[in-house]
Amino acid sequence: MTGDNNITEVARRTRRRRTGAAAKKPTVADIARAAGVSTATVSRALNKPDAVSAKLRNKVARKVRELGYVPSGAARALASNRSFTIGTVIPTLNNAIFAASVDAFEETLSRHGYTLLVTVSNYDRPHEIEQVRRLLERGVDGLMLIGLDHPEEVWQMIERSACPAVAIWGHNDKPRVPCIGFDNAAAAEHAVDHLVELGHRRIGMVAGLSFGNDRARARRAGVERALAKHGLPVVPALFTEKAYSHDYGRDGLTELLSHGAPPTAIMCGNDVLAMGVMFEARDRGIAIPDDLSVVGFDNLPITSQLRPALTTIEVPSVPIGMASANAIVAYLTDGSPIQSKSFPAPFVMRATTQSVR
């Protein structure tokens, strides 16, 4: 009997007339008969896809779709002592830049048969503790955290549970868990080096909020380090922290302009604040870059479409997400240690900086 005939026969047997009784669910045995393979082969294709050839894996997957088979998550977890879920806690849904990393993370996990559970802390530390506790109670096989600034109780729960975890977006020589990210401070320092090379000496910063945000603190530290390196003063009145929105970016520029000697260049903690600075400058008749140079941080897609296009720093969101997922999956598959890794964060030169007048 051919494979197509098998499908017809199995599909007929696994459906009932709609007389009020539920249709019988297709089983692994049904998939095996339809594909012409053993139940053990189907099990390997579903639970350990890397253990079978791509041709066989695709064949089983096709029969699974045709029969409408849905594996039992509980049975799969019981048989393998795994939940095939990975948990993550992201700080906020308001920052679009996190979406790229999480999307790449989820897509990579999905290819390996894992489901991503996403929670949001909203920079609320007690809430973050509770979210991590719930993920661990659900039996997630791994955790991904954004950044390195987390409550001590979170670190302790991870250590006690022995759950493999990775922190992304940060950089630390001695992290509590492996860190896959980039050096925020070095990236910001490089941007200020560029401004100094253009002749700027009064450089201000509209930074992101630093509470619970090691990335924002590192970026500010990088700016201050660059100024010190070039023998330039760190003027407290030219540094301000603002929440993530265009309006707060506008407020940041207004605040810095109130100084007796306003800056000729502004480094921003993220692209959204930088856009707010640009919008406020436009409304005030301040020409960018003729009167004021502006640098962002993130390289959001829209920044290349602004006029003038925003000079910024590229955050390697997709490589970070993919590398993090692959590292966790490798650990769960064969015990490969999760290694810290730092990606470059390139400086993206566009049209919002020029030599000081």
C-alpha positions in Angstrom: 0.0 0.0 0.0 1.4 3.4 -0.9 2.1 6.2 1.6 -0.8 8.2 0.2 -3.2 5.3 0.5 -1.9 4.8 4.1 -2.8 8.4 4.8 -6.3 7.9 3.5 -6.8 4.8 5.5 -5.4 6.2 8.7 -7.2 9.4 8.4 -10.5 7.5 7.9 -9.9 5.4 11.0 -9.0 8.3 13.1 -12.1 10.3 12.3 -15.7 9.6 13.5 -18.9 10.9 12.2 -20.0 13.9 14.1 -22.6 12.2 16.3 -21.6 14.1 19.5 -18.6 11.9 20.3 -15.2 13.4 20.0 -13.0 12.3 17.1 -10.2 9.9 18.1 -6.9 11.7 18.3 -4.2 10.4 15.9 -1.3 8.6 17.7 2.4 8.0 17.2 1.4 4.6 15.8 -0.8 6.3 13.2 2.0 8.6 12.1 4.4 5.6 11.9 2.0 3.7 9.7 1.4 6.7 7.4 5.1 7.4 7.1 6.1 3.7 6.7 8.5 3.9 9.6 8.7 2.5 13.2 7.1 4.3 16.2 10.6 4.7 17.6 11.7 6.6 14.5 8.7 8.9 14.8 9.5 9.5 18.5 13.1 10.4 17.6 12.0 12.7 14.8 9.6 14.5 17.2 11.7 14.6 20.4 15.3 14.5 19.1 15.1 15.9 15.5 18.8 16.1 15.2 19.1 12.3 15.6 17.4 11.6 12.3 18.1 12.7 8.7 16.5 15.9 7.4 14.7 13.8 4.7 13.2 11.5 7.3 12.4 14.4 9.7 10.6 16.2 6.9 8.6 13.1 6.0 7.4 12.6 9.5 6.6 16.3 9.9 4.5 16.1 6.7 2.5 13.2 8.0 2.0 14.9 11.4 0.5 17.9 9.6 -1.7 15.8 7.3 -3.1 13.8 10.2 -3.4 16.8 12.5 -1.3 15.0 15.2 -0.6 17.1 18.3 2.1 15.6 20.6 1.2 15.4 24.3 3.4 17.9 26.1 2.8 16.2 29.4 3.8 12.8 28.0 6.8 14.2 26.2 8.0 15.9 29.4 7.5 12.8 31.5 9.4 10.6 29.0 12.3 13.0 28.7 12.3 14.7 32.1 12.1 18.0 30.3 9.4 20.6 29.7 10.8 21.7 26.3 10.1 25.3 27.4 12.5 28.2 28.0 11.6 31.2 30.0 12.6 34.8 29.6 12.0 38.0 31.6 12.1 41.2 29.6 12.1 44.6 31.2 9.4 46.2 29.1 7.3 45.9 26.0 7.7 49.6 25.2 11.3 49.3 23.9 11.2 48.0 20.3 14.8 47.0 20.3 14.2 44.0 22.7 11.7 42.5 20.2 14.5 41.7 17.7 16.5 39.7 20.2 13.5 37.9 21.6 12.2 37.1 18.1 15.6 35.6 17.0 15.7 33.7 20.3 12.3 32.3 19.9 12.8 31.4 16.2 16.0 29.5 17.0 14.4 27.7 19.9 11.4 26.7 17.8 13.7 25.0 15.2 14.9 22.8 18.0 11.5 21.9 19.4 11.4 24.4 22.3 8.6 26.8 23.2 9.4 30.3 24.7 7.5 31.6 27.7 7.8 35.4 27.9 7.2 37.5 31.0 7.6 41.2 31.6 9.0 42.8 34.7 8.4 46.5 33.8 11.6 47.2 35.8 9.7 46.2 39.0 12.1 44.1 41.0 9.6 42.3 43.3 7.6 41.5 40.2 10.7 40.2 38.5 11.4 37.9 41.4 7.9 36.5 41.3 8.1 36.0 37.5 11.3 34.1 37.7 9.9 32.0 40.6 6.8 31.1 38.5 8.9 30.2 35.5 11.1 27.8 37.6 8.0 26.3 39.2 6.7 25.6 35.7 9.8 23.6 35.1 11.4 25.6 32.3 14.5 23.9 31.0 16.4 27.2 30.7 16.2 31.0 31.4 17.2 34.1 29.4 17.5 37.4 31.3 18.0 40.8 29.8 21.0 42.5 31.3 23.0 41.8 34.4 21.2 43.9 37.0 18.8 41.6 38.8 17.7 41.1 42.4 20.0 38.9 44.5 17.0 36.6 45.1 16.8 36.0 41.4 20.4 34.8 41.2 19.9 32.6 44.2 16.8 31.0 42.8 18.7 30.2 39.6 21.7 28.8 41.5 19.5 26.6 43.7 17.5 25.3 40.8 20.5 24.5 38.7 18.5 25.8 35.8 20.8 26.8 32.9 20.6 30.6 32.3 22.1 33.2 30.1 22.1 37.0 30.5 22.1 39.0 27.3 22.8 42.6 26.2 25.5 43.2 28.8 29.2 42.7 29.2 31.0 41.5 32.4 34.3 39.7 32.9 32.8 37.8 35.9 29.1 37.5 35.4 26.8 35.4 37.7 25.7 33.5 34.7 27.2 33.3 31.2 26.7 36.6 29.4 26.1 37.0 25.6 25.9 40.6 24.6 28.2 43.6 23.9 30.2 46.2 25.7 27.8 49.1 26.1 30.4 51.3 27.7 33.0 50.8 25.0 30.4 51.5 22.3 29.4 54.8 23.9 33.0 55.7 24.4 33.7 55.2 20.7 30.8 57.5 19.8 32.2 60.3 22.0 35.7 59.8 20.5 34.0 60.6 17.2 32.5 63.8 18.5 35.8 64.9 20.0 37.5 64.3 16.7 34.9 66.7 15.1 36.1 69.4 17.6 33.3 69.2 20.1 34.3 70.1 23.7 30.9 70.7 25.4 29.3 67.3 25.1 26.1 66.5 27.0 24.1 63.3 27.4 20.4 62.5 27.6 20.7 59.0 29.1 18.1 56.3 29.8 17.0 55.7 33.3 19.7 53.9 35.2 17.6 52.2 38.0 17.6 48.5 37.4 19.3 49.1 34.0 22.9 48.2 33.8 23.0 49.0 30.1 22.0 52.6 30.7 24.6 52.9 33.4 27.3 51.4 31.2 26.5 53.8 28.4 26.8 56.8 30.7 30.0 55.4 32.2 31.4 55.1 28.6 30.6 58.7 27.9 32.2 59.9 31.1 35.3 57.7 30.5 35.7 59.2 27.0 35.5 62.7 28.3 38.1 62.0 31.0 40.4 60.4 28.4 40.3 63.5 26.3 40.8 65.8 29.3 37.3 67.2 29.0 35.1 68.0 32.1 32.0 66.0 33.0 29.6 68.8 33.6 26.7 67.4 35.8 24.2 70.0 34.4 24.9 68.6 30.9 23.9 65.1 31.9 20.3 64.0 32.5 18.3 60.7 32.7 15.0 60.4 31.0 12.4 57.6 30.5 12.0 56.0 27.1 9.8 58.3 24.9 10.1 61.1 22.4 8.5 63.5 24.8 11.2 62.8 27.4 13.9 63.3 24.8 12.4 66.7 24.1 12.5 67.4 27.8 16.1 66.4 27.9 17.1 68.9 25.3 15.2 71.6 27.0 17.0 70.9 30.2 20.4 70.9 28.6 19.8 74.1 26.7 19.0 75.9 30.0 22.6 75.7 31.0 24.6 78.9 30.6 27.0 77.1 28.1 24.8 74.5 26.4 26.4 71.5 24.6 27.4 71.5 20.9 26.8 67.8 20.8 24.5 65.4 22.6 25.0 61.6 23.1 21.7 59.9 23.8 21.1 56.7 25.7 18.9 55.3 23.0 17.4 56.2 19.6 14.0 57.1 20.9 15.5 59.8 23.2 17.6 61.0 20.3 14.6 61.4 18.1 12.9 63.4 20.8 16.0 65.6 20.9 15.9 66.1 17.2 12.1 66.9 17.2 12.6 69.5 19.9 15.6 71.0 18.1 13.6 71.3 14.9 10.7 73.1 16.7 13.2 75.5 18.3 14.9 76.3 15.0 18.1 74.6 15.9 19.6 73.0 12.8 21.0 69.5 13.1 23.9 69.0 12.5 24.9 72.6 11.8 24.0 73.9 15.3 23.9 70.7 17.2 25.3 67.2 16.7 23.3 64.2 17.9 24.1 60.5 18.4 21.7 57.8 19.2 22.1 54.2 20.4 20.3 51.1 19.0 20.0 51.7 15.3 16.3 51.2 15.1 15.1 50.7 11.5 13.4 54.1 11.4 16.6 56.0 12.2 17.9 55.6 8.6 14.7 57.2 7.3 14.9 60.4 9.5 15.9 63.6 7.9 18.7 64.0 8.7 19.4 60.3 9.2 20.5 59.6 12.7 24.1 58.7 13.5 23.9 55.9 16.0 25.3 52.6 17.4 24.2 49.3 16.1 23.0 46.9 18.8 23.6 43.3 17.5 20.1 42.2 18.6 19.6 39.3 16.2 23.1 37.6 16.7 22.6 37.9 20.4 19.2 36.2 20.3 20.4 33.4 18.1 23.6 32.8 20.0 21.8 32.7 23.3 19.2 30.1 22.1 21.9 28.0 20.5 24.0 28.0 23.6 21.1 26.9 25.8 20.0 24.2 23.4 23.5 22.9 23.1 23.8 22.6 26.8 20.5 20.8 27.1 21.3 18.5 24.2 24.8 17.3 25.0 26.0 19.3 28.1 28.1 21.7 26.1 29.1 24.5 28.6 27.4 27.9 27.9 30.2 30.3 27.2 30.1 34.1 27.5 30.4 36.0 24.2 30.7 39.6 23.3 29.6 40.9 19.9 30.8 44.1 18.3 28.4 47.1 18.4 29.4 49.1 15.2 29.2 52.9 15.0 26.8 53.8 12.3 27.9 57.2 10.7 25.0 59.1 9.1 24.1 62.7 9.0 23.5 64.1 12.5 27.1 64.9 13.4 29.6 67.3 11.9 32.5 69.5 12.9 31.7 72.1 15.5 31.4 75.7 14.2 
